[in-house]
Amino acid sequence: MATARRGKTATGGEDPAQPKGPRVLKKYPNRRLYDTQTSSYITLADVKKMVLEGEVFEVRDAKSGEELTRSILLQIILEEEMGGMPMFSTPLLAQIIRFYGHAMQGLMGAYLEKNLQAFGEMQARFAEQSKGAGFDPQLWSQFMSGQAPMMQGLMGNYLEQSKNLFLQMQEQFQSAGNIFPGMPGFPPQPPKK
């Protein structure tokens, strides 16, 4: 008996039971979210669970088809920030706002994304290494809270390295202006004396 691969039937055709592309959620004017895969209404808590599970999805306006995924993710972040222990301080949020409309806005988004990706990889490595030591998530959390000064030092070093990398990028960007004088996007160089 032949077995079918995921998304294909035994005859090689597409399996209609397997969804194509990302899972689609529709947002209706009454602010309700409809999951087209399960044919049911869901909450922001369900969307958060999908994010935590690594599910690929997109949110679309049910009427216009406009892409709303970022808006929904920002709502989840807002709810998380309002309850419990916030991740973003007021000065950090103010600094992020200052980057909007600034020439460095595009670079800042990519910079933050790369740093969060690196931090997530570091966290995954810690979690993987701690499995052999018999740490469960709750025990790991207790251990980390007791190691706050050490972790602050580690994060301080990490942030210092990130800052140095950013300064190197900035210097390279400025030197590119010497190579391509007058090119849009590069700062003008002062006249040589």
DRENDO-1510 file (C-alpha; in Angstrom, 1 decimal, always signed):
<recs>
REC; n; res; u; v; w
REC; 1; MET; +0.0; +0.0; +0.0 .
REC; 2; ALA; +1.4; +3.4; -1.0 .
REC; 3; THR; +1.5; +6.1; +1.6 .
REC; 4; ALA; +0.8; +9.7; +0.8 .
REC; 5; ARG; +3.2; +12.5; +1.6 .
REC; 6; ARG; +2.0; +15.5; +3.6 .
REC; 7; GLY; -0.1; +17.7; +1.3 .
REC; 8; LYS; -0.2; +15.1; -1.6 .
REC; 9; THR; -2.5; +12.2; -2.3 .
REC; 10; ALA; -1.1; +8.7; -3.1 .
REC; 11; THR; -1.7; +9.5; -6.8 .
REC; 12; GLY; +0.5; +12.6; -6.5 .
REC; 13; GLY; -2.3; +15.2; -6.6 .
REC; 14; GLU; -2.9; +17.9; -4.0 .
REC; 15; ASP; -4.8; +16.7; -0.9 .
REC; 16; PRO; -7.8; +19.0; -0.4 .
REC; 17; ALA; -7.7; +18.3; +3.4 .
REC; 18; GLN; -4.2; +19.9; +3.7 .
REC; 19; PRO; -4.3; +23.8; +3.8 .
REC; 20; LYS; -2.3; +25.7; +1.2 .
REC; 21; GLY; -0.2; +28.6; +2.5 .
REC; 22; PRO; -0.6; +30.3; +5.9 .
REC; 23; ARG; -3.6; +29.8; +8.0 .
REC; 24; VAL; -6.1; +32.7; +7.4 .
REC; 25; LEU; -7.9; +34.5; +10.1 .
REC; 26; LYS; -10.6; +37.0; +9.1 .
REC; 27; LYS; -11.4; +40.1; +11.2 .
REC; 28; TYR; -15.0; +41.2; +11.1 .
REC; 29; PRO; -16.3; +44.8; +11.8 .
REC; 30; ASN; -17.6; +43.6; +15.2 .
REC; 31; ARG; -13.9; +43.0; +16.1 .
REC; 32; ARG; -14.3; +39.2; +16.1 .
REC; 33; LEU; -11.7; +36.9; +14.6 .
REC; 34; TYR; -12.8; +34.0; +12.5 .
REC; 35; ASP; -10.4; +31.1; +11.8 .
REC; 36; THR; -11.1; +29.8; +8.3 .
REC; 37; GLN; -9.3; +26.5; +9.1 .
REC; 38; THR; -11.4; +25.5; +12.1 .
REC; 39; SER; -14.5; +27.4; +10.9 .
REC; 40; SER; -14.9; +29.0; +14.3 .
REC; 41; TYR; -14.5; +32.3; +16.1 .
REC; 42; ILE; -11.3; +32.7; +18.1 .
REC; 43; THR; -9.9; +35.2; +20.6 .
REC; 44; LEU; -6.7; +37.1; +20.9 .
REC; 45; ALA; -5.6; +34.5; +23.4 .
REC; 46; ASP; -6.0; +31.8; +20.7 .
REC; 47; VAL; -3.9; +33.9; +18.3 .
REC; 48; LYS; -1.3; +34.3; +21.0 .
REC; 49; LYS; -1.2; +30.5; +21.4 .
REC; 50; MET; -0.8; +30.2; +17.6 .
REC; 51; VAL; +2.2; +32.5; +17.8 .
REC; 52; LEU; +3.8; +30.6; +20.7 .
REC; 53; GLU; +3.3; +27.3; +18.8 .
REC; 54; GLY; +5.0; +28.8; +15.7 .
REC; 55; GLU; +1.9; +28.6; +13.6 .
REC; 56; VAL; +2.2; +30.6; +10.3 .
REC; 57; PHE; -1.0; +32.7; +9.8 .
REC; 58; GLU; -2.2; +35.9; +8.5 .
REC; 59; VAL; -5.1; +38.1; +9.5 .
REC; 60; ARG; -7.2; +39.8; +6.9 .
REC; 61; ASP; -10.1; +42.2; +7.0 .
REC; 62; ALA; -13.2; +40.1; +6.1 .
REC; 63; LYS; -14.7; +42.8; +3.9 .
REC; 64; SER; -11.7; +44.5; +2.2 .
REC; 65; GLY; -9.1; +41.7; +2.4 .
REC; 66; GLU; -6.6; +44.2; +3.9 .
REC; 67; GLU; -3.7; +42.6; +5.7 .
REC; 68; LEU; -4.1; +43.2; +9.5 .
REC; 69; THR; -1.6; +40.7; +11.0 .
REC; 70; ARG; +0.7; +43.3; +12.4 .
REC; 71; SER; -2.2; +45.2; +14.0 .
REC; 72; ILE; -3.4; +42.0; +15.8 .
REC; 73; LEU; +0.1; +41.2; +17.0 .
REC; 74; LEU; +0.5; +44.7; +18.3 .
REC; 75; GLN; -2.9; +44.3; +20.2 .
REC; 76; ILE; -1.5; +41.1; +21.8 .
REC; 77; ILE; +1.7; +43.0; +22.8 .
REC; 78; LEU; -0.4; +45.8; +24.3 .
REC; 79; GLU; -2.5; +43.3; +26.3 .
REC; 80; GLU; +0.7; +41.6; +27.6 .
REC; 81; GLU; +2.2; +45.0; +28.5 .
REC; 82; MET; -1.0; +46.1; +30.4 .
REC; 83; GLY; -1.2; +43.0; +32.5 .
REC; 84; GLY; +1.5; +41.4; +34.6 .
REC; 85; MET; +5.1; +42.5; +34.2 .
REC; 86; PRO; +5.8; +44.8; +31.2 .
REC; 87; MET; +8.7; +44.1; +29.0 .
REC; 88; PHE; +9.0; +47.6; +27.6 .
REC; 89; SER; +9.9; +50.6; +29.8 .
REC; 90; THR; +8.4; +54.0; +29.2 .
REC; 91; PRO; +11.8; +55.4; +28.1 .
REC; 92; LEU; +12.3; +52.5; +25.6 .
REC; 93; LEU; +8.9; +53.0; +24.1 .
REC; 94; ALA; +9.6; +56.8; +23.8 .
REC; 95; GLN; +12.9; +56.0; +22.0 .
REC; 96; ILE; +11.2; +53.6; +19.6 .
REC; 97; ILE; +8.6; +56.3; +18.8 .
REC; 98; ARG; +11.5; +58.8; +18.1 .
REC; 99; PHE; +12.8; +56.5; +15.3 .
REC; 100; TYR; +9.5; +56.7; +13.3 .
REC; 101; GLY; +10.0; +59.1; +10.4 .
REC; 102; HIS; +13.8; +59.2; +11.1 .
REC; 103; ALA; +16.2; +58.3; +8.3 .
REC; 104; MET; +17.3; +55.3; +10.4 .
REC; 105; GLN; +13.8; +53.9; +10.8 .
REC; 106; GLY; +14.3; +51.1; +8.3 .
REC; 107; LEU; +17.7; +50.2; +9.7 .
REC; 108; MET; +16.3; +50.2; +13.3 .
REC; 109; GLY; +13.6; +47.6; +12.5 .
REC; 110; ALA; +16.1; +45.3; +10.9 .
REC; 111; TYR; +18.6; +45.8; +13.8 .
REC; 112; LEU; +15.9; +45.0; +16.4 .
REC; 113; GLU; +14.8; +42.0; +14.4 .
REC; 114; LYS; +18.3; +40.5; +14.1 .
REC; 115; ASN; +19.0; +41.1; +17.8 .
REC; 116; LEU; +15.8; +39.4; +18.9 .
REC; 117; GLN; +16.5; +36.5; +16.6 .
REC; 118; ALA; +20.0; +36.2; +18.1 .
REC; 119; PHE; +18.6; +36.5; +21.6 .
REC; 120; GLY; +16.0; +33.8; +20.8 .
REC; 121; GLU; +18.7; +31.5; +19.5 .
REC; 122; MET; +20.8; +32.1; +22.6 .
REC; 123; GLN; +17.7; +31.3; +24.8 .
REC; 124; ALA; +17.0; +28.1; +22.8 .
REC; 125; ARG; +20.7; +27.0; +23.3 .
REC; 126; PHE; +20.4; +27.6; +27.1 .
REC; 127; ALA; +17.1; +25.6; +27.2 .
REC; 128; GLU; +18.7; +22.7; +25.2 .
REC; 129; GLN; +21.8; +22.6; +27.4 .
REC; 130; SER; +19.7; +22.7; +30.6 .
REC; 131; LYS; +17.6; +19.7; +29.5 .
REC; 132; GLY; +20.5; +17.3; +30.3 .
REC; 133; ALA; +20.9; +19.0; +33.7 .
REC; 134; GLY; +17.3; +18.1; +34.7 .
REC; 135; PHE; +16.0; +21.7; +34.7 .
REC; 136; ASP; +12.3; +22.1; +34.0 .
REC; 137; PRO; +10.9; +25.5; +32.9 .
REC; 138; GLN; +9.8; +26.4; +36.4 .
REC; 139; LEU; +13.1; +25.5; +38.0 .
REC; 140; TRP; +15.0; +27.3; +35.2 .
REC; 141; SER; +12.8; +30.4; +35.9 .
REC; 142; GLN; +13.7; +30.3; +39.6 .
REC; 143; PHE; +17.4; +29.8; +38.8 .
REC; 144; MET; +17.4; +32.8; +36.5 .
REC; 145; SER; +15.6; +35.1; +38.9 .
REC; 146; GLY; +18.3; +34.2; +41.5 .
REC; 147; GLN; +20.9; +35.0; +38.9 .
REC; 148; ALA; +19.6; +38.5; +38.0 .
REC; 149; PRO; +22.9; +40.4; +38.7 .
REC; 150; MET; +24.8; +37.9; +36.6 .
REC; 151; MET; +22.3; +38.0; +33.8 .
REC; 152; GLN; +22.3; +41.8; +33.8 .
REC; 153; GLY; +26.0; +41.7; +33.4 .
REC; 154; LEU; +25.7; +39.2; +30.6 .
REC; 155; MET; +23.1; +41.3; +28.9 .
REC; 156; GLY; +25.1; +44.4; +29.5 .
REC; 157; ASN; +28.0; +42.8; +27.6 .
REC; 158; TYR; +25.7; +41.6; +24.9 .
REC; 159; LEU; +24.3; +45.1; +24.5 .
REC; 160; GLU; +27.7; +46.7; +24.5 .
REC; 161; GLN; +28.7; +44.3; +21.6 .
REC; 162; SER; +25.5; +45.3; +19.8 .
REC; 163; LYS; +26.3; +48.9; +20.3 .
REC; 164; ASN; +29.8; +48.5; +18.9 .
REC; 165; LEU; +28.4; +46.6; +15.9 .
REC; 166; PHE; +26.0; +49.4; +15.3 .
REC; 167; LEU; +28.8; +52.0; +15.5 .
REC; 168; GLN; +30.9; +50.0; +13.0 .
REC; 169; MET; +27.9; +49.9; +10.6 .
REC; 170; GLN; +27.5; +53.6; +11.1 .
REC; 171; GLU; +31.2; +54.2; +10.3 .
REC; 172; GLN; +31.0; +52.0; +7.2 .
REC; 173; PHE; +27.9; +53.9; +6.1 .
REC; 174; GLN; +29.7; +57.2; +6.5 .
REC; 175; SER; +32.8; +56.0; +4.6 .
REC; 176; ALA; +30.5; +54.8; +1.8 .
REC; 177; GLY; +29.6; +58.5; +1.4 .
REC; 178; ASN; +33.3; +59.1; +0.5 .
REC; 179; ILE; +33.2; +56.4; -2.1 .
REC; 180; PHE; +29.9; +57.5; -3.6 .
REC; 181; PRO; +29.7; +61.3; -3.1 .
REC; 182; GLY; +26.4; +62.9; -3.9 .
REC; 183; MET; +24.6; +59.6; -4.1 .
REC; 184; PRO; +21.1; +59.8; -2.5 .
REC; 185; GLY; +21.0; +58.3; +1.0 .
REC; 186; PHE; +24.6; +59.0; +1.8 .
REC; 187; PRO; +25.6; +62.0; +4.0 .
REC; 188; PRO; +27.3; +64.8; +2.2 .
REC; 189; GLN; +31.0; +65.0; +3.1 .
REC; 190; PRO; +32.5; +68.3; +4.2 .
REC; 191; PRO; +34.7; +70.0; +1.6 .
REC; 192; LYS; +38.4; +69.2; +2.0 .
REC; 193; LYS; +40.7; +72.0; +3.0 .
</recs>
